[in-house]
Each structure stands twice: as C-alpha cells, then as structure tokens.
Amino acid sequence: MNKRFMLTAAGAAATGLVGAANAELVDMENGLDRWLGEHSWQVVSSGGATVASMAGGSYNGLVSGTFSYVTSTATSIFGTAYGQMDLASGTYNVQMQDSWGDGWAWGSYQGYLIIGSGSGTVSASSGSFSFTVAGVPAPGALALLGLAGLAGSRRRK
C-alpha cells in the first residue's frame, strides 16, 4: 500500500515543529534637550511589563552594542541617543515624563522619542504613544512550510 504524507502549516504547528515568532529588533531614537536629567520614559507591553526605560540619560532594555550617543554644539540640545530593542510581537505603550513639568523643550529645540512606528514628545509634564511589533516567522518554520508546499505539489505517476 502506498501511503502519502504531506506536512501542512497546521500539521507542523500541531507537532511542535514550527517555533513561535521571533523577536524583532526595533529602532529607538531619543532627542534630548539641555535638561536631559528631567526626561524619563518607559515601554510597557500589553501584559503590563516594563520592557525598556530611560531616566536622566540612563537606558535599560537596549540591545548591547547598538547604542551610540551624539552630542550637539547647540546649547539648547544635549544630544541624540540611538539604539535598538529586542521586542516580541505585540502592542506596546510608551509613557513619557518631564520631572520639572516644562516639557522636553529648551529654546527653539523640541526633544522627541521615536520607537519603531511610534513617536511622541512631552509639552508639559507627560505624554504617551503606542506602537505595534509584527511577528516574524521563525526561519525553521519557513523552511518546513516550503518543504510542505513541495511535498504537496508532487504528482503521482
């Protein structure tokens, strides 16, 4: 008796051969005014966990080796910090604060925060925004699904 076997996406998931979605590297850019010691922010997952933060120029939750800092010659600008976060797929909320209550601005410069597809600033004592990280299929899952397509398309002679 000739038996045929075809691995489908559902079958691969049921057998545990398809891994969960990989985390995604998400870019971060933080423009800091002269009074960076007043700035802080937190990235909170939909489950309520703080996954990254910054307070007074001290960053937590950035992927090591991807952080760089650039100073500015303008007296109203402290500099711009760049980095990346390794985040799982999902929706995140960013809460931003200014402890002095005058916002992230000095002179004509307006500080800002960009994380992934979201951005915001603080004009008084706080601000917020949300962004979403899309899931990326695990490389092994893509290979299995490709093989499943080949196995399913073979013709019987």
C-alpha positions as CSV (number, residue, x, y, z in Angstrom):
1,M,0.0,0.0,0.0
2,N,1.3,3.4,-1.0
3,K,1.0,6.0,1.8
4,R,1.4,9.7,1.2
5,F,2.5,12.2,3.8
6,M,2.1,15.9,3.5
7,L,3.2,18.4,6.1
8,T,0.9,21.4,6.3
9,A,1.3,24.6,8.4
10,A,-1.4,23.2,10.8
11,G,0.3,19.9,11.0
12,A,3.7,21.4,11.6
13,A,2.2,23.6,14.4
14,A,0.5,20.6,16.0
15,T,3.7,18.5,16.0
16,G,5.7,21.4,17.6
17,L,8.0,21.7,14.6
18,V,7.1,25.4,14.0
19,G,8.6,27.7,16.6
20,A,6.9,30.8,17.9
21,A,7.5,34.1,16.1
22,N,11.0,35.6,16.6
23,A,11.5,38.8,18.5
24,E,12.0,41.9,16.3
25,L,14.8,44.5,16.5
26,V,13.1,47.8,16.9
27,D,14.9,51.1,16.4
28,M,14.9,53.8,19.0
29,E,15.9,57.5,18.6
30,N,15.7,59.9,21.6
31,G,16.3,63.6,21.0
32,L,17.4,65.2,24.3
33,D,17.2,68.9,25.2
34,R,19.7,70.6,27.5
35,W,18.0,69.3,30.7
36,L,18.1,65.6,29.9
37,G,18.1,64.9,33.7
38,E,14.4,65.8,33.7
39,H,13.5,63.3,31.0
40,S,12.2,59.8,31.5
41,W,10.2,57.2,29.6
42,Q,9.0,53.5,29.9
43,V,8.0,51.0,27.2
44,V,5.2,48.8,28.6
45,S,4.0,45.6,27.0
46,S,0.2,44.8,26.6
47,G,0.7,42.4,29.6
48,G,1.8,45.3,31.8
49,A,5.6,44.5,32.0
50,T,8.1,47.3,31.6
51,V,10.4,46.1,28.8
52,A,12.6,49.2,28.4
53,S,13.1,52.5,30.0
54,M,15.2,55.7,30.3
55,A,15.7,58.1,33.2
56,G,18.0,61.0,33.2
57,G,20.0,59.5,30.3
58,S,20.4,56.0,31.7
59,Y,18.9,53.5,29.3
60,N,17.6,50.0,30.2
61,G,16.4,47.3,27.8
62,L,18.5,48.3,24.8
63,V,20.4,45.6,22.9
64,S,24.0,45.8,23.8
65,G,26.4,47.0,21.1
66,T,23.8,49.1,19.2
67,F,23.8,52.2,21.4
68,S,25.5,55.4,20.2
69,Y,25.4,58.9,21.5
70,V,25.9,62.1,19.6
71,T,26.4,65.4,21.3
72,S,25.4,68.7,19.8
73,T,27.2,72.1,19.8
74,A,23.9,74.0,20.3
75,T,23.4,74.9,24.0
76,S,19.7,74.0,23.8
77,I,20.4,70.4,22.7
78,F,22.1,67.8,24.9
79,G,22.3,65.3,22.1
80,T,20.6,62.4,20.4
81,A,20.7,58.8,21.6
82,Y,20.2,55.9,19.2
83,G,19.6,52.2,20.0
84,Q,17.6,49.1,19.3
85,M,15.3,47.0,21.5
86,D,14.6,43.3,21.0
87,L,10.9,43.1,21.4
88,A,8.4,40.2,20.9
89,S,5.4,40.8,18.6
90,G,2.6,42.7,20.2
91,T,1.4,46.2,21.1
92,Y,3.4,48.5,23.4
93,N,2.6,51.7,25.2
94,V,5.2,54.4,25.9
95,Q,4.8,56.7,28.8
96,M,7.0,59.8,28.8
97,Q,7.6,62.3,31.7
98,D,9.4,65.5,32.4
99,S,10.0,65.9,36.2
100,W,10.3,69.7,36.1
101,G,6.9,69.9,34.2
102,D,8.1,72.3,31.5
103,G,8.3,69.7,28.7
104,W,11.2,68.3,26.6
105,A,12.0,71.7,25.0
106,W,14.7,74.3,25.6
107,G,15.0,77.4,23.5
108,S,13.8,76.5,20.0
109,Y,14.7,72.8,20.3
110,Q,11.9,70.2,20.9
111,G,13.1,66.9,22.3
112,Y,11.4,63.7,21.0
113,L,11.2,59.9,21.2
114,I,10.8,57.5,18.2
115,I,10.4,53.8,18.9
116,G,9.5,51.6,15.9
117,S,6.5,53.0,14.2
118,G,5.5,55.4,17.0
119,S,6.7,58.7,18.2
120,G,6.0,61.4,20.8
121,T,7.2,64.3,22.8
122,V,6.3,66.0,26.1
123,S,5.0,69.5,26.0
124,A,4.2,69.8,29.8
125,S,4.8,67.0,32.4
126,S,3.8,63.9,30.4
127,G,2.9,62.3,27.1
128,S,2.3,58.9,25.6
129,F,2.0,56.9,22.3
130,S,1.6,53.3,21.3
131,F,3.2,51.1,18.6
132,T,2.9,47.5,17.3
133,V,5.6,45.0,16.6
134,A,4.6,42.5,13.9
135,G,5.7,38.9,14.4
136,V,8.3,37.3,12.2
137,P,8.1,33.6,11.4
138,A,11.0,31.5,12.7
139,P,13.4,30.6,9.9
140,G,12.9,26.9,10.6
141,A,9.1,27.3,10.1
142,L,9.6,29.0,6.8
143,A,11.8,26.1,5.6
144,L,9.3,23.5,6.8
145,L,6.4,25.3,5.1
146,G,8.4,25.5,1.9
147,L,9.1,21.7,2.0
148,A,5.4,21.1,2.8
149,G,4.5,23.0,-0.4
150,L,6.9,20.9,-2.4
151,A,5.6,17.7,-1.0
152,G,2.0,18.7,-1.6
153,S,2.6,19.6,-5.2
154,R,4.3,16.4,-6.3
155,R,2.3,14.5,-8.8
156,R,1.8,10.8,-8.6
157,K,2.8,8.9,-11.7
